[in-house]
Amino acid sequence: MGRRKRLFNRLILGLVCMAFVLGTRPIGQPAHAQNSSILPHVPGSFAELVKKAKDSVVNISTVKIIKGRRGIPFPFEMPFGSQDPFKDFFDRFFKDQQPKNFRQRSLGSGFIIDKEGYILTNNHVVEGTDEIKVKLADDTEIKAKIVGRDPKSDLALIRIKTDHPLKPLPLGDSDKLEVGDWVLAIGNPFGLGNTVTAGIVSAKYRHIGARSYDNFIQTDAPINPGNSGGPLLNTAGEVIGINTAIYTQSGGSIGIGFAIPINIAKKLLPQLKKGKVERGWLGVMIQKITPELKKKLHLKTEHGALVADVTPGGPAAKAGIKRGDVIVSYDGKPIKEMNDLPYLVGTTPVGKVVEVEVIRKGKKKVFQVKIGKMKEEKESEAPGEAKPNLGMSVEELTPQLARQLGLTETSGLVVVDVEANSPAQEAGLHPGDLILEVDQVPMKDLETFNKKIGSYKKGDVILFLVKRHGSTLYLTLKVWE
């Protein structure tokens, strides 16, 4: 009896060892797949996918020539930032010898979309740059040129010309993406070179207020500075998004990243190749439907976009749409919330006739609208050249700039130069000040700042809210010219 029990125990031990060695891998399946029998559709390894995709992802390095930056005396970093004990010494004896121009470098990512050398990336990676270099997976460096940019969607198309064989990535269908799907991000975080991270789709159709046409894919695949412009891939190795932004308070990933759906890029690619993007225009001002408005307008739901105003002579006005109408469907697509409409209109070809369904005083009406062309906005001022002249240079904060100024923050708008005997100096603004608000309007980016400053004239007084050494303070600046 004891011998039989020992044999039985040995048999069980042997089976356990075999299970440990073989895992849950079905017979005949390669060991490296590492799939799970519990969730058979969950990949155990992304290695093969990465091998196919990595040669198509590129690192992008850019140089921006910053002129007249007297607020930072040297192009190298002081050991203790702005608090360096030798800063006054160098300012006093070497200030006149400092270079007039400063080369600001930044890094990003992109991916090859065809064998002709076209590369998709983010507009903010290449905007305002004087030099662009692309590094391929084998470390070959090639100069690139901008073909087309679209600040509203934050997309850019650049091109390299080379005899080097190029391997394009296939573009998928982001509309088929489901929340919970596995995705991979490949990019150049913190300048480390091609790095792969994995996660799932956390949400779709996110509107975060970053651009005029927000419609982001949210993912928990780690995305960090330098990943911008890199591809977000599905498990078939297709690009379904372009990594663009992160939500963070530390400058690093906390599991909330955002990617532009690839279908937006596919719609804009023909125009980007021509160097110019034209957007559809409906000619209405819209607002969100609140519970109070829903009750007053006798609506069944809060879905839709309330028409607050109609541009006289615009496409909507010509078709018969009026103030107070609630747009519930556009070109066959339901409008669940206000932010859905601008994206749909903006991606509609100019001249196309679309069907717009509205609710007017409780009744449904359908209009045929011929979409017009959105007027072009003036290009934003070059960094540090806001009008009127306030005597200071302002830039969007980068990690490198933060180190040079001794700042712990890694994003926002920062004053990098203040001219002597200028309105900015008189107001008490200093290099290193973070600009939070201008006349109580939050400043998210340089475009917003330049547009706001451009609205002032001689004699106006501007209220600044700045952050300095961890504390906030208000400063008033009087415009001289």
For each residue, the residues with C-beta under 8 A, 3 or more apart:
1: 4 5
2: 5 6
3: 6 7
4: 1 7 8
5: 1 2 8 9
6: 2 3 9 10
7: 3 4 10 11
8: 4 5 11 12
9: 5 6 12 13
10: 6 7 13 14
11: 7 8 14 15
12: 8 9 15 16
13: 9 10 16 17
14: 10 11 17 18
15: 11 12 18 19
16: 12 13 19 20
17: 13 14 20 21
18: 14 15 21 22
19: 15 16 22 23
20: 16 17 23
21: 17 18
22: 18 19 25
23: 19 20 34
24: 35 36 37 38
25: 22 29 31 33 34 35
26: 29 37
27:
28:
29: 25 26 33 35
30: 33
31: 25 34
32: 45 47 48
33: 25 29 30 43 44 45
34: 23 25 31 43 44 45
35: 24 25 29 40 42 43 44
36: 24 39 40 42 44
37: 24 26 40
38: 24
39: 36 42
40: 35 36 37
41:
42: 35 36 39 182
43: 33 34 35 46 49 182 235
44: 33 34 35 36
45: 32 33 34 48
46: 43 49 50 184 196 198 235
47: 32 50 51
48: 32 45 51 52
49: 43 46 52 53 184 233 235 237
50: 46 47 53 54 184 186 196
51: 47 48 54
52: 48 49 237
53: 49 50 56 57 169 184 186 231 233 237
54: 50 51 57 137 186 194 196
55: 136 137 138 167
56: 53 111 112 137 167 168 169 231
57: 53 54 109 110 111 112 137 169 186 187 194 230 231
58: 109 110 111 112 119 134 135 136 137
59: 107 108 109 134 135 188 193 194
60: 107 108 109 110 119 121 125 126 132 133 134 135 144 158 188 229
61: 105 106 107 108 132 133 135
62: 105 106 107 108 125 126 129 131 132 133
63: 103 104 105 129 130 131
64: 103 104 105 106 128 129 130 383
65: 101 102 103 104 130
66: 69 101 102 103 104 383 384 393 395 416
67: 100 101 102 384
68: 100 384 393 417
69: 66 72 102 384 393 416 417
70: 73 95 98 417 419
71: 393 415 416 417 418 431 432
72: 69 75 102 404 405 416 417 431
73: 70 87 90 91 94 95 98
74: 78 90 98
75: 72 99 102 103
76:
77: 81 403 404
78: 74 81 82 84 86 87 404 406
79: 84
80: 83 84 85 406
81: 77 78 84 403 404 405 406 407
82: 78 87 405 406 431 432
83: 80 87 406
84: 78 79 80 81 87
85: 80
86: 78 89 90
87: 73 78 82 83 84 90 91
88: 91 92
89: 86 92 93
90: 73 74 86 87 93 94 95
91: 73 87 88 94 95
92: 88 89 95
93: 89 90
94: 73 90 91 97 98
95: 70 73 90 91 92 98
96:
97: 94
98: 70 73 74 94 95
99: 75 102
100: 67 68
101: 65 66 67
102: 65 66 67 69 72 75 99
103: 63 64 65 66 75
104: 63 64 65 66 395 398 400 401
105: 61 62 63 64 400
106: 61 62 64 125 398 400
107: 59 60 61 62 188 190 191 225 226
108: 59 60 61 62 121 122 125 126 188 226 228 229 230
109: 57 58 59 60 121 125 186 187 188 226 227 228 229 230 243
110: 57 58 60 119 120 121 125 134 158 229 230
111: 56 57 58 119 120 121 169 186 229 230 231 239
112: 56 57 58 117 118 119 166 167 168 169
113: 118 119 120 168 169 171 269
114: 117 118 166 168
115: 165 166 168
116: 159
117: 112 114 159 160 161 162 166
118: 112 113 114 147 157 158 159 273
119: 58 60 110 111 112 113 134 144 157 158 159 160
120: 110 111 113 155 156 157 229 242 265
121: 60 108 109 110 111 125 126 155 156 157 158 228 229 242
122: 108 125 126 154 155 156 228 229 242 244
123: 126 127 149 150 151 153 154 155 156
124: 127 154 228
125: 60 62 106 108 109 110 121 122 156 228 229
126: 60 62 108 121 122 123 129 132 146 149 156 158
127: 123 124 149 151 156
128: 64 382 383
129: 62 63 64 126 132
130: 63 64 65
131: 62 63 143
132: 60 61 62 126 129 143 144 145 146 158
133: 60 61 62 141 142 143 144
134: 58 59 60 110 119 141 142 143 144 158 160
135: 58 59 60 61 139 140 141
136: 55 58 139 140 141 142 164
137: 54 55 56 57 58 194
138: 55
139: 135 136
140: 135 136 162 164
141: 133 134 135 136
142: 133 134 136 160 161 162 164
143: 131 132 133 134 160
144: 60 119 132 133 134 158 159 160
145: 132 158 159
146: 126 132 149 156 157 158
147: 118 157 158 159 272 273 275
148: 156 157 271 272 273 274 275 276 277
149: 123 126 127 146 155 156 157 272
150: 123 153 154 155 156 268 271 272 277
151: 123 127 154 211 380 447
152: 211 212 213 277 279 346
153: 123 150 211 213 260 264 265 268 277
154: 122 123 124 150 151 210 211 244 260
155: 120 121 122 123 149 150 242 260 264 265 268 272
156: 120 121 122 123 125 126 127 146 148 149 150 229 272
157: 118 119 120 121 146 147 148 149 269 272 273
158: 60 110 118 119 121 126 132 134 144 145 146 147
159: 116 117 118 119 144 145 147
160: 117 119 134 142 143 144
161: 117 142
162: 117 140 142 166
163:
164: 136 140 142
165: 115
166: 112 114 115 117 162
167: 55 56 112
168: 56 112 113 114 115
169: 53 56 57 111 112 113 231 233 237 238 239
170: 237 238 239
171: 113 238 239 262 265 266
172: 176 234 236 238 239 240 262
173: 176 177 238 240 262 263
174: 177 217 240 241 261 262 263 264
175: 261 263
176: 172 173
177: 173 174 181 201 204 217 234 240 261
178: 181 201
179: 200 201 202 203 204
180: 200 201
181: 177 178 200 201 234 235
182: 42 43 198 199 200 234 235
183: 198 199 200 201 219 221 232 233 234 240 241
184: 46 49 50 53 196 197 198 221 232 233 235
185: 196 197 198 199 219 221 222 223 227 230 231 232 233 243 257 259
186: 50 53 54 57 109 111 194 195 196 230 231 233
187: 57 109 194 195 223 226 227 228 229 230 231 243
188: 59 60 107 108 109 191 192 193 194 195 226 227 230
189: 192 195 222 223 224 225 226 227
190: 107 224 225 226 399
191: 107 188 226
192: 188 189 195 226
193: 59 188
194: 54 57 59 137 186 187 188
195: 186 187 188 189 192 227
196: 46 50 54 184 185 186
197: 184 185 221 222 223
198: 46 182 183 184 185 221
199: 182 183 185 202 219 220 221 222 255
200: 179 180 181 182 183 219 220 221
201: 177 178 179 180 181 183 204 217 218 219
202: 179 199 218 219 220 256
203: 179 206 217 218
204: 177 179 201 217 218
205: 215 216 340
206: 203 214 215 216 217 218 258
207: 214 215 216 337 339
208: 214 216 245 247 258
209: 214 444
210: 154 214 216 244 245 258 444
211: 151 152 153 154 214
212: 152 342 346
213: 152 153 264 342 343 346 347
214: 206 207 208 209 210 211 339 343
215: 205 206 207 260 261 264 343
216: 205 206 207 208 210 244 245 258 259 260 261
217: 174 177 201 203 204 206 232 240 241 258 259 260 261
218: 201 202 203 204 206 256 257 258
219: 183 185 199 200 201 202 223 232 241 257 258 259
220: 199 200 202 255 256 257
221: 183 184 185 197 198 199 200 232 257
222: 185 189 197 199 253 255 257
223: 185 187 189 197 219 227 243 246 253 257 258 259
224: 189 190 227 246 252 253
225: 107 189 190 228 251 252 399 410
226: 107 108 109 187 188 189 190 191 192
227: 109 185 187 188 189 195 223 224 230 243 257
228: 108 109 121 122 124 125 187 225 243 244 245
229: 60 108 109 110 111 120 121 122 125 156 187 242 243 244
230: 57 108 109 110 111 185 186 187 188 227 242 243
231: 53 56 57 111 169 185 186 187 239 241 242 243
232: 183 184 185 217 219 221 239 240 241 242 243 259
233: 49 53 169 183 184 185 186 237 238 239 240
234: 172 177 181 182 183 237 238 240
235: 43 46 49 181 182 184
236: 172
237: 49 52 53 169 170 233 234
238: 169 170 171 172 173 233 234
239: 111 169 170 171 172 231 232 233 242 262
240: 172 173 174 177 183 217 232 233 234 259 261 262
241: 174 183 217 219 231 232 259 260 261 262
242: 120 121 122 155 229 230 231 232 239 259 260 262 265
243: 109 185 187 223 227 228 229 230 231 232 257 258 259
244: 122 154 210 216 228 229 258 259 260
245: 208 210 216 228 257 258
246: 223 224 253 254 256 257 258
247: 208 254 256 257 258
248: 251 252 253 254 256
249: 254
250: 254 410
251: 225 248 399 409 410 411
252: 224 225 248
253: 222 223 224 246 248 256 257
254: 246 247 248 249 250
255: 199 220 222
256: 202 218 220 246 247 248 253
257: 185 218 219 220 221 222 223 227 243 245 246 247 253
258: 206 208 210 216 217 218 219 223 243 244 245 246 247
259: 185 216 217 219 223 232 240 241 242 243 244
260: 153 154 155 215 216 217 241 242 244 264 265
261: 174 175 177 215 216 217 240 241 264 265
262: 171 172 173 174 239 240 241 242 265 266
263: 173 174 175 266 267
264: 153 155 174 213 215 260 261 267 268 347
265: 120 153 155 171 242 260 261 262 268 269
266: 171 262 263 269
267: 263 264 347
268: 150 153 155 264 265 271 272 277 347
269: 113 157 265 266 272 273
270: 273 274
271: 148 150 268 274 276 277 278
272: 147 148 149 150 155 156 157 268 269 275 277
273: 118 147 148 157 269 270
274: 148 270 271
275: 147 148 272
276: 148 271
277: 148 150 152 153 268 271 272
278: 271 350 373 374
279: 152 345 346 347 350 373 374
280: 345 346 347 348 349 350 352 371 372 373 374
281: 314 315 345 350 371 372 373 374 375
282: 314 315 316 341 345 356 369 371 372
283: 310 311 313 314 315 316 317 372
284: 307 308 309 310 311 314 316 321 327
285: 307 308 309 310 311
286: 305 306 307 308 327 338 341 342
287: 305 306 308 338
288: 305 306 337 338
289: 293 294 297 299 302 303 304 305 306 326 338
290: 293 294 302
291: 294 295 302
292: 295 296
293: 289 290 296 297 299 306
294: 289 290 291 297 299 301 302
295: 291 292 298
296: 292 293
297: 289 293 294 306 324 326
298: 295 361 362
299: 289 293 294 302 304 326 359
300:
301: 294 304
302: 289 290 291 294 299
303: 289 328 334 335 336 337
304: 289 299 301 326 327 328 335 336 338 359
305: 286 287 288 289 326 327 335 337 338 340 341
306: 286 287 288 289 293 297 324 325 326 338
307: 284 285 286 310 316 321 322 323 324 325 326 327 358
308: 284 285 286 287 323
309: 284 285 323
310: 283 284 285 307 314 316 317 321 322 323
311: 283 284 285 314 316 317
312: 317
313: 283 317 318
314: 281 282 283 284 310 311 317 318 372
315: 281 282 283 318 319 369 370 371 372
316: 282 283 284 307 310 311 319 321 356 367 369
317: 283 310 311 312 313 314 320 321
318: 313 314 315 369 370
319: 315 316 356 367 368 369 370
320: 317 367
321: 284 307 310 316 317 325 327 356 358 367 369
322: 307 310 325 360
323: 307 308 309 310
324: 297 306 307 360 361
325: 306 307 321 322 358 359 360 365
326: 289 297 299 304 305 306 307 358 359 360
327: 284 286 304 305 307 321 330 335 341 356 357 358
328: 303 304 334 335 357 358 359 364
329: 332 333 334 335 355 356 357
330: 327 333 335 340 341 344 345 354 355 356 357
331: 344 348 354 355 356
332: 329 355
333: 329 330 340 344
334: 303 328 329 340
335: 303 304 305 327 328 329 330 338 340 341 344
336: 303 304 340
337: 207 288 303 305 340
338: 286 287 288 289 304 305 306 335 341
339: 207 214 342 343
340: 205 305 330 333 334 335 336 337 343 344
341: 282 286 305 327 330 335 338 344 345
342: 212 213 286 339 345 346
343: 213 214 215 339 340 346 347
344: 330 331 333 335 340 341 347 348
345: 279 280 281 282 330 341 342 348 371
346: 152 212 213 279 280 342 343 374
347: 213 264 267 268 279 280 343 344
348: 280 331 344 345 352 354 371
349: 280 352 371
350: 278 279 280 281 371 372 373
351: 370 371
352: 280 348 349 370 371
353: 368 369 370 371
354: 330 331 348 368 369 371
355: 329 330 331 332 366 367 368 369
356: 282 316 319 321 327 329 330 331 366 367 368 369
357: 327 328 329 330 364 365 366 367
358: 307 321 325 326 327 328 364 365 366 367
359: 299 304 325 326 328 362 363 364 365
360: 322 324 325 326 363 365
361: 298 324
362: 298 359
363: 359 360
364: 328 357 358 359
365: 325 357 358 359 360
366: 355 356 357 358
367: 316 319 320 321 355 356 357 358
368: 319 353 354 355 356
369: 282 315 316 318 319 321 353 354 355 356
370: 315 318 319 351 352 353
371: 280 281 282 315 345 348 349 350 351 352 353 354
372: 280 281 282 283 314 315 350
373: 278 279 280 281 350
374: 278 279 280 281 346
375: 281
376:
377:
378:
379:
380: 151 446 447 450 451
381: 385 386 387 450 454
382: 128 385
383: 64 66 128 393 394 395 396 446
384: 66 67 68 69 393 394 395 416 417
385: 381 382 393
386: 381 389 390 394 449 450 453 454
387: 381 450 453 454
388: 453 454 456 457 458 479 481
389: 386 422 481
390: 386 422 423 424 453 462 477 479
391: 418 419 421 422 423 424 425
392: 415 417 418 419 422 424 429
393: 66 68 69 71 383 384 385 415 416 417
394: 383 384 386 413 414 415 416 435 446 449
395: 66 104 383 384 401 413 414 416 446
396: 383 411 412 413 414 445 446
397: 401 402 407 409 410 411 412 413 414 434
398: 104 106 401 402 410
399: 190 225 251 402 403 410
400: 104 105 106 403 404
401: 104 395 397 398 404 405 414 416
402: 397 398 399 405 407 408 409 410 414
403: 77 81 399 400 406 407
404: 72 77 78 81 400 401
405: 72 81 82 401 402 414 416 431 432
406: 78 80 81 82 83 403 432
407: 81 397 402 403 414 432 434
408: 402
409: 251 397 402 412 434 467
410: 225 250 251 397 398 399 402
411: 251 396 397
412: 396 397 409 434 435 436 443
413: 394 395 396 397 434 435 443 445 446 449
414: 394 395 396 397 401 402 405 407 432 433 434 435
415: 71 392 393 394 418 424 429 430 431 432 433 434 435 466
416: 66 69 71 72 384 393 394 395 401 405 431
417: 68 69 70 71 72 384 392 393 431
418: 71 391 392 415 422 424 425 429 430 431
419: 70 391 392 422 424 425
420: 425
421: 391 425
422: 389 390 391 392 418 419 425 426 480
423: 390 391 426 427 477 478 479 480
424: 390 391 392 415 418 419 427 429 477
425: 391 418 419 420 421 422 428 429
426: 422 423 477 478
427: 423 424 464 475 476 477 478
428: 425 475
429: 392 415 418 424 425 433 464 466 475 477
430: 415 418 433 468
431: 71 72 82 405 415 416 417 418
432: 71 82 405 406 407 414 415 468
433: 414 415 429 430 466 467 468
434: 397 407 409 412 413 414 415 466 467 468
435: 394 412 413 414 415 438 443 449 464 465 466
436: 412 442 443 465 466 467 472
437: 440 441 442 443 463 464 465
438: 435 441 443 449 452 453 462 463 464 465
439: 452 462 463
440: 437 463 465
441: 437 438 448 452
442: 436 437
443: 412 413 435 436 437 438 448 449 452
444: 209 210 448
445: 396 413 448 449
446: 380 383 394 395 396 413 449 450
447: 151 380 450 451
448: 441 443 444 445 451 452
449: 386 394 413 435 438 443 445 446 452 453
450: 380 381 386 387 446 447 453 454
451: 380 447 448 454 455
452: 438 439 441 443 448 449 455
453: 386 387 388 390 438 449 450 456 462
454: 381 386 387 388 450 451
455: 451 452
456: 388 453 460 462 479
457: 388 460 479
458: 388 479 480 481
459: 478 479
460: 456 457 478 479
461: 476 477 478 479
462: 390 438 439 453 456 476 477 478 479
463: 437 438 439 440 474 475 476
464: 427 429 435 437 438 474 475 476 477
465: 435 436 437 438 440 472 473 474
466: 415 429 433 434 435 436 472 473 475
467: 409 433 434 436 470 471 472
468: 430 432 433 434 471 472 473
469:
470: 467
471: 467 468
472: 436 465 466 467 468
473: 465 466 468
474: 463 464 465
475: 427 428 429 463 464 466
476: 427 461 462 463 464
477: 390 423 424 426 427 429 461 462 464
478: 423 426 427 459 460 461 462
479: 388 390 423 456 457 458 459 460 461 462
480: 422 423 458
481: 388 389 458
